[in-house]
Amino acid sequence: MTEPKRQMVIDPAVRDIMTRQEEKVGSKSDRAKKAKERRKAESRLPGRVNLDLPLELKKRVFDLAESERIPASQIVALLLADGLRRLDSGDLNIKEYRRPSTSPRYLYTLDLSSLENSD
């Protein structure tokens, strides 16, 4: 399984200073290429999500992505879209998996192990 690389979070002001310094280094074509890559990365930010997943679930997603030669994010998008469609149609009942939460922020958590064992 290939682990995704984590990116260090950098303060926006520091990132701007670093970007200006990078723009002064290299040939004109290198600077243009870096600027294009930066714009492309920034355009993907609105769709990015951080999720806490059980390790076995994460492993299964990455293994499937590798075996199918499809980006893991597209595998997750397919599964989420299908799960939401099933919720909307009534084929999946989220209430069956709810358990009381000990967190002050949430009333419930989901018992994912009961979903995995329902095959």
ABEGO torsion letter per residue (X at the ends): XBBBBBBBBBBAAAAAAAAAAAAABEBAAAAAAAAAAAAAAAAAAAABBBBBBBAAAAAAAAAAAAAAGBBAAAAAAAAAAAAAAAAAAGABBAAAABBBBABAABABBBBAAAAAAAX
